[in-house]
Structure formats: C-alpha cells, structure tokens
Amino acid sequence: MSITGHCLCGNVTYSADVEPIMVAICHCDHCQRQSGAPFSLNVAIDRSALKLEGDSLKTYETKGGDADNTRERIFCSNCGSPLVSILAEADDMAFIKAGTLDDTSTLAPELEVYTDNAHPWFHAADGEERGLFPAGLPT
C-alpha cells in the first residue's frame, strides 16, 4: 500500500510504501492541544518506511504518557500543520496525523488510547467495536 500526504501549504510531503500497523484515536491532552480538536486520529506505520521532505519541516519535543516519555511532534513551520508523532516507548512506529493523508477513504479506527481524557460526550458509534485503553498504548 502506498501512503502519501502533505501539510496544509504543501511545503512538507511524506510517503511510505507500507501497510498501516493500526489506526487509533488518541484522547491525550497533547493530541487535543496539537490538533485543536477533542482527539487526534493517527495512522501508525513502520517508521523506517516513512519518507518526509520539505524545507519547513520542524520538530517540537514534549513529554507525556504514563512515564513522562519523550514525544517528537513533527510539523510544518510554515503553516503549522501537525504531521507525525514519534513516541519514545514505540519509536519503531511513526504516527501520521490522519487529516494530512491524501486518501482517508479506507480509515477506520481500531482502538482508542487515553480514554480517561476523552470528552464525556464522545462515544464509539452504535455497534462499532474498538479496543479502549484508559492510558496509552497496550504493552
């Protein structure tokens, strides 16, 4: 499968020839703040397959999760679009921000993480099954 995407202004592009490992909704405070939304939809892929290009590519480092682990938040410094997150506890994966993908037609969330931070009005659709993990990725 070929995954491609770009930031809002188009200065940063990415591609990967790989199948997604998972599609996950993240309710953590940092994803909420970074996305400006109640959650972030992320597509996890093998990090080694990801090719990022662009002269406005920047990384902002945060600490989060149960063990206050490092998160690299890769974004476009020109338009501010968040693109990819790398988690210290899962550094073999790249978590692509799904809204930046060129094709989102096949995405279906499989699990939700940091559900303790989910807004009380957010629930999975009736009949839809997802794994729910109150704090982070299962180990």
MARBA-3410 file (N, C-alpha, C, O; in Angstrom, 1 decimal):
139
0.8,-1.2,0.0,0.0,0.0,0.0,0.9,1.2,0.0,1.9,1.3,0.7 ~ 0.5,2.2,-0.7,1.2,3.5,-0.8,0.5,4.5,0.0,-0.7,4.8,-0.3 ~ 1.2,5.1,1.0,0.6,6.2,1.8,1.3,7.5,1.4,2.5,7.5,1.4 ~ 0.5,8.5,1.1,1.1,9.8,0.8,0.3,10.9,1.5,-0.9,10.7,1.8 ~ 0.9,12.0,1.7,0.2,13.1,2.4,1.1,14.4,2.4,2.2,14.4,1.9
0.5,15.5,2.9,1.2,16.7,2.9,0.6,17.7,3.9,-0.6,17.4,4.4 ~ 1.3,18.7,4.3,0.8,19.7,5.2,-0.2,20.6,4.4,-0.4,20.5,3.2 ~ -0.8,21.6,5.1,-1.8,22.5,4.5,-1.3,23.3,3.4,-1.9,23.5,2.4 ~ -0.1,23.8,3.5,0.5,24.7,2.5,1.2,23.9,1.4,1.5,24.4,0.3 ~ 1.5,22.6,1.6,2.2,21.8,0.6,3.7,21.8,0.7,4.3,21.1,-0.1
4.3,22.6,1.6,5.7,22.6,1.7,6.3,21.3,2.2,7.5,21.0,1.8 ~ 5.6,20.6,3.0,6.1,19.3,3.5,5.2,18.2,3.0,4.0,18.2,3.0 ~ 5.9,17.1,2.4,5.2,16.0,1.9,5.8,14.7,2.6,6.9,14.8,3.1 ~ 5.0,13.7,2.5,5.5,12.4,3.0,5.0,11.3,2.2,3.9,11.4,1.6 ~ 5.7,10.1,2.3,5.2,8.9,1.6,5.8,7.7,2.3,6.8,7.8,3.0
5.1,6.6,2.1,5.6,5.3,2.7,4.9,4.2,1.9,3.7,4.3,1.6 ~ 5.6,3.2,1.5,5.1,2.0,0.9,5.0,0.9,1.9,5.9,0.1,2.1 ~ 3.9,0.9,2.6,3.7,0.0,3.8,2.3,-0.1,4.2,1.5,0.9,3.9 ~ 1.9,-1.1,4.8,0.5,-1.3,5.3,0.5,-0.7,6.7,1.5,-0.8,7.5 ~ -0.6,0.0,7.1,-0.7,0.6,8.4,-0.7,-0.5,9.5,-1.2,-1.6,9.3
0.0,-0.2,10.6,0.0,-1.2,11.7,-1.3,-1.1,12.5,-1.9,-2.1,12.9 ~ -1.8,0.1,12.6,-3.1,0.4,13.3,-3.6,1.8,13.0,-2.8,2.6,12.6 ~ -4.9,2.0,13.2,-5.5,3.3,13.1,-6.1,3.5,14.5,-6.9,2.8,15.0 ~ -5.6,4.6,15.2,-6.0,4.8,16.6,-6.5,6.3,16.8,-6.0,7.2,16.2 ~ -7.5,6.4,17.7,-7.9,7.7,18.2,-7.1,7.9,19.5,-7.1,7.0,20.3
-6.5,9.1,19.6,-5.8,9.4,20.8,-6.5,10.6,21.5,-6.8,11.6,20.9 ~ -6.9,10.4,22.8,-7.5,11.4,23.5,-6.6,12.2,24.5,-7.1,12.9,25.3 ~ -5.3,12.0,24.4,-4.4,12.6,25.3,-4.4,14.1,25.2,-4.8,14.7,24.2 ~ -4.1,14.8,26.3,-4.1,16.3,26.3,-3.3,16.9,25.2,-3.7,17.9,24.6 ~ -2.1,16.3,25.0,-1.2,16.9,24.0,-1.8,16.8,22.6,-1.7,17.7,21.8
-2.4,15.6,22.2,-3.0,15.5,20.9,-4.2,16.4,20.8,-4.4,17.0,19.7 ~ -5.0,16.6,21.9,-6.1,17.6,21.8,-5.5,19.0,21.5,-6.1,19.7,20.7 ~ -4.5,19.4,22.2,-3.9,20.7,22.0,-3.3,20.9,20.7,-3.4,21.9,20.0 ~ -2.5,19.9,20.2,-1.8,19.9,19.0,-2.8,20.0,17.8,-2.6,20.8,16.9 ~ -3.9,19.3,17.9,-4.9,19.2,16.8,-5.9,20.3,16.9,-6.6,20.6,15.9
-6.1,20.9,18.1,-7.2,21.8,18.3,-8.5,21.1,18.2,-9.6,21.8,18.0 ~ -8.6,19.8,18.5,-9.8,19.0,18.4,-9.9,18.2,19.6,-8.9,18.0,20.4 ~ -11.0,17.5,19.8,-11.2,16.7,21.0,-10.4,15.4,21.0,-10.3,14.7,22.1 ~ -9.9,15.0,19.9,-9.0,13.9,19.8,-8.2,14.0,18.5,-8.5,14.8,17.7 ~ -7.2,13.1,18.3,-6.4,13.0,17.1,-6.6,11.6,16.5,-6.5,10.6,17.2
-6.8,11.5,15.2,-6.8,10.2,14.5,-5.5,10.0,13.9,-5.0,10.8,13.1 ~ -4.8,8.9,14.3,-3.5,8.6,13.9,-3.4,7.3,13.2,-4.0,6.3,13.5 ~ -2.5,7.2,12.2,-2.2,6.0,11.4,-0.8,5.6,11.7,0.2,6.3,11.4 ~ -0.6,4.5,12.4,0.7,4.0,12.8,1.3,3.2,11.7,0.6,2.3,11.2 ~ 2.5,3.5,11.3,3.3,2.8,10.3,4.7,2.5,10.8,5.1,3.1,11.8
5.4,1.6,10.1,6.8,1.3,10.4,7.5,2.6,10.1,7.5,3.1,9.0 ~ 8.2,3.1,11.1,8.9,4.4,11.0,10.0,4.4,9.9,10.2,5.4,9.2 ~ 10.6,3.2,9.7,11.7,3.1,8.7,11.2,3.3,7.3,12.0,3.6,6.4 ~ 9.9,3.1,7.1,9.3,3.2,5.7,8.9,4.7,5.4,8.7,5.0,4.2 ~ 8.9,5.6,6.4,8.4,6.9,6.2,9.5,7.8,5.6,10.6,7.9,6.0
9.1,8.5,4.5,10.0,9.5,3.8,9.3,10.9,4.0,8.3,11.1,3.4 ~ 10.0,11.8,4.7,9.5,13.1,4.9,10.4,14.1,4.1,11.6,14.0,4.1 ~ 9.7,15.0,3.4,10.5,16.0,2.6,9.9,17.4,2.8,8.7,17.5,2.8 ~ 10.8,18.4,2.8,10.3,19.8,2.8,11.2,20.6,3.6,11.8,20.2,4.6 ~ 11.4,21.9,3.2,12.3,22.8,3.8,11.7,23.5,5.1,12.4,24.2,5.8
10.4,23.3,5.4,9.8,23.9,6.5,9.5,22.9,7.6,8.6,23.1,8.5 ~ 10.1,21.7,7.5,9.9,20.6,8.5,10.6,20.9,9.8,11.8,21.3,9.8 ~ 9.8,20.9,10.9,10.4,21.2,12.2,9.9,20.1,13.2,8.9,19.4,12.9 ~ 10.6,20.0,14.3,10.2,19.0,15.4,10.1,19.8,16.7,11.0,20.5,17.1 ~ 9.0,19.5,17.4,8.8,20.1,18.8,8.7,18.9,19.7,7.9,18.0,19.5
9.5,18.9,20.8,9.6,17.8,21.7,8.7,18.1,22.9,8.8,19.2,23.5 ~ 7.9,17.1,23.3,7.1,17.2,24.5,7.4,16.0,25.4,8.0,15.0,24.9 ~ 6.9,16.0,26.6,6.9,14.8,27.5,5.5,14.5,27.8,4.6,15.4,28.1 ~ 5.2,13.2,27.8,3.8,12.8,28.1,3.7,11.3,28.3,4.7,10.6,28.3 ~ 2.5,10.8,28.5,2.3,9.4,28.8,2.5,9.1,30.3,2.8,10.0,31.1
2.3,7.8,30.6,2.4,7.4,32.0,3.8,7.6,32.6,3.9,7.9,33.8 ~ 4.8,7.4,31.8,6.2,7.5,32.3,6.8,8.8,31.9,8.0,9.0,32.0 ~ 6.0,9.8,31.4,6.5,11.1,31.0,7.6,10.9,29.9,8.7,11.6,30.0 ~ 7.3,10.1,28.9,8.2,9.8,27.8,8.2,10.9,26.8,7.3,11.8,26.7 ~ 9.3,11.0,26.1,9.5,12.0,25.0,8.6,11.7,23.8,8.4,10.5,23.4
8.0,12.7,23.3,7.3,12.7,22.0,7.9,13.7,21.1,8.0,14.9,21.4 ~ 8.3,13.2,19.9,8.7,14.2,18.8,7.5,14.5,18.0,6.9,13.6,17.4 ~ 7.1,15.7,17.9,5.9,16.2,17.2,6.4,16.9,16.0,6.9,18.1,16.1 ~ 6.3,16.3,14.8,6.9,16.8,13.6,5.8,17.6,12.8,4.6,17.1,12.7 ~ 6.1,18.8,12.4,5.1,19.7,11.8,5.7,20.6,10.8,7.0,20.6,10.6
4.9,21.3,10.0,5.4,22.3,9.1,5.4,23.6,9.8,4.4,24.1,10.3 ~ 6.6,24.3,9.8,6.8,25.6,10.4,6.2,26.7,9.6,6.0,27.8,10.1 ~ 5.8,26.4,8.4,5.2,27.5,7.6,3.7,27.6,7.9,3.2,28.7,8.1 ~ 3.0,26.5,7.8,1.5,26.5,8.0,1.1,26.0,9.4,-0.1,26.2,9.7 ~ 2.0,25.3,10.1,1.6,24.8,11.4,1.0,23.5,11.5,0.6,23.0,12.5
0.8,22.8,10.3,0.1,21.5,10.3,0.9,20.5,11.0,2.1,20.2,10.7 ~ 0.3,19.8,12.0,1.0,18.6,12.6,0.9,17.5,11.7,-0.1,17.3,11.0 ~ 2.0,16.8,11.5,2.1,15.7,10.5,2.4,14.3,11.1,1.7,13.4,10.8 ~ 3.3,14.2,12.0,3.8,12.9,12.5,4.2,13.1,14.0,4.7,14.1,14.4 ~ 3.9,12.1,14.8,4.4,12.0,16.1,5.2,10.7,16.3,4.8,9.6,15.8
6.3,10.8,17.0,7.2,9.6,17.4,7.2,9.5,18.9,7.5,10.5,19.6 ~ 6.8,8.4,19.4,6.7,8.2,20.8,7.9,7.4,21.3,8.3,6.4,20.7 ~ 8.6,7.8,22.4,9.8,7.1,22.8,9.5,5.7,23.2,10.4,4.8,22.9 ~ 8.3,5.4,23.7,8.0,4.0,24.0,7.6,3.1,22.8,7.4,1.9,23.0 ~ 7.5,3.7,21.7,7.2,3.0,20.5,7.9,3.6,19.3,7.3,3.9,18.3
9.2,3.8,19.4,10.0,4.6,18.5,10.2,3.9,17.1,10.8,4.4,16.2 ~ 9.7,2.6,17.0,9.8,1.9,15.7,8.6,2.3,14.8,8.5,1.9,13.7 ~ 7.7,3.0,15.4,6.5,3.4,14.7,6.4,5.0,14.5,6.9,5.7,15.3 ~ 5.8,5.4,13.4,5.5,6.8,13.1,4.0,6.9,13.1,3.3,6.1,12.4 ~ 3.5,7.9,13.9,2.0,8.1,14.0,1.7,9.3,13.1,1.9,10.4,13.5
1.2,9.0,11.9,0.8,10.0,11.0,-0.6,10.6,11.4,-1.5,9.9,11.7 ~ -0.6,11.9,11.4,-1.9,12.6,11.6,-2.8,12.4,10.4,-2.5,12.9,9.3 ~ -3.9,11.6,10.6,-4.7,11.2,9.5,-5.3,12.3,8.6,-5.5,12.1,7.4 ~ -5.5,13.4,9.2,-6.1,14.5,8.4,-5.1,15.1,7.3,-5.5,15.8,6.5 ~ -3.9,14.7,7.4,-2.9,15.1,6.4,-2.7,14.1,5.3,-2.0,14.4,4.3
-3.4,13.0,5.3,-3.3,11.9,4.3,-4.0,12.4,3.0,-5.0,13.1,3.1 ~ -3.4,12.0,1.9,-4.1,12.3,0.6,-5.4,11.5,0.4,-6.3,12.0,-0.2 ~ -5.4,10.3,1.0,-6.6,9.4,0.9,-7.0,8.9,2.2,-6.2,8.1,2.8 ~ -8.1,9.3,2.8,-8.6,8.8,4.1,-9.7,7.8,3.9,-10.4,7.5,4.9 ~ -10.1,7.5,2.7,-11.3,6.7,2.4,-11.3,5.3,3.1,-12.4,4.8,3.3
-10.2,4.7,3.4,-10.2,3.4,4.0,-9.9,3.4,5.5,-9.8,2.3,6.1 ~ -9.8,4.5,6.1,-9.5,4.6,7.5,-10.7,4.2,8.4,-11.8,4.7,8.2 ~ -10.4,3.4,9.3,-11.4,3.0,10.4,-10.7,2.8,11.7,-9.9,1.9,11.8 ~ -11.0,3.6,12.7,-10.2,3.4,14.0,-10.5,2.0,14.5,-11.6,1.5,14.6 ~ -9.4,1.5,15.0,-9.4,0.1,15.6,-9.4,0.2,17.1,-9.8,-0.7,17.8
-8.8,1.3,17.7,-8.7,1.4,19.1,-8.6,2.9,19.5,-8.4,3.7,18.7 ~ -8.8,3.1,20.8,-8.7,4.4,21.3,-7.8,4.4,22.5,-7.8,3.4,23.3 ~ -6.9,5.4,22.7,-6.0,5.4,23.8,-6.2,6.7,24.6,-6.8,7.7,24.1 ~ -5.8,6.7,25.8,-6.0,7.8,26.8,-7.5,8.2,26.9,-7.9,9.3,26.9 ~ -8.3,7.1,26.9,-9.8,7.3,27.0,-10.2,8.0,28.3,-11.3,8.5,28.4
-9.3,8.0,29.3,-9.7,8.7,30.6,-9.8,10.2,30.3,-10.4,11.0,31.0 ~ -9.1,10.7,29.2,-9.1,12.1,28.8,-10.2,12.4,27.8,-10.4,13.6,27.4 ~ -11.0,11.4,27.4,-12.0,11.6,26.3,-13.1,12.5,26.9,-13.4,12.5,28.1 ~ -13.6,13.4,26.0,-14.7,14.2,26.4,-15.9,13.3,26.7,-16.1,12.3,26.1 ~ -16.7,13.7,27.7,-17.8,12.8,28.2,-18.8,12.6,27.1,-19.6,11.6,27.2
-18.9,13.4,26.1,-19.9,13.2,25.0,-19.4,12.3,23.9,-20.2,12.0,23.0 ~ -18.1,12.0,23.9,-17.6,11.2,22.8,-17.8,9.7,23.1,-17.4,9.2,24.1 ~ -18.4,9.0,22.2,-18.6,7.6,22.3,-18.5,7.0,20.9,-18.8,7.6,19.9 ~ -18.0,5.7,20.8,-18.0,5.0,19.6,-19.4,4.9,19.0,-20.4,4.8,19.8 ~ -19.6,4.8,17.7,-20.9,4.6,17.1,-21.5,3.3,17.5,-20.8,2.3,17.8
-22.8,3.3,17.6,-23.5,2.0,18.0,-23.1,0.9,17.1,-23.0,1.0,15.9 ~ -22.8,-0.3,17.8,-22.4,-1.4,17.0,-20.9,-1.5,16.6,-20.5,-2.5,16.2 ~ -20.2,-0.4,16.8,-18.8,-0.3,16.4,-18.0,-0.8,17.6,-18.2,-0.4,18.7 ~ -17.0,-1.7,17.3,-16.2,-2.2,18.4,-14.8,-1.7,18.2,-14.2,-1.8,17.1 ~ -14.2,-1.2,19.3,-12.8,-0.7,19.3,-12.3,-1.1,20.7,-13.0,-1.3,21.7
-11.0,-1.4,20.7,-10.3,-1.6,22.0,-10.2,-0.3,22.7,-9.8,0.7,22.1 ~ -10.5,-0.2,24.0,-10.4,1.0,24.8,-9.3,0.8,25.8,-9.4,-0.1,26.6 ~ -8.4,1.8,25.9,-7.3,1.7,26.8,-7.2,3.0,27.6,-6.9,4.0,27.0 ~ -7.4,3.0,28.9,-7.5,4.3,29.6,-6.2,5.1,29.6,-6.3,6.3,29.8 ~ -5.1,4.5,29.5,-3.8,5.3,29.5,-2.8,4.7,28.5,-2.2,3.7,28.8
-2.8,5.3,27.3,-1.7,4.9,26.4,-1.9,3.6,25.6,-3.0,3.0,25.7 ~ -0.9,3.2,24.9,-0.9,2.0,24.1,-0.7,0.8,25.0,0.0,0.9,26.0 ~ -1.4,-0.3,24.7,-1.2,-1.5,25.4,0.2,-2.0,25.3,0.8,-1.9,24.2 ~ 0.7,-2.6,26.3,2.1,-3.2,26.2,2.1,-4.7,26.0,3.2,-5.3,25.9
END
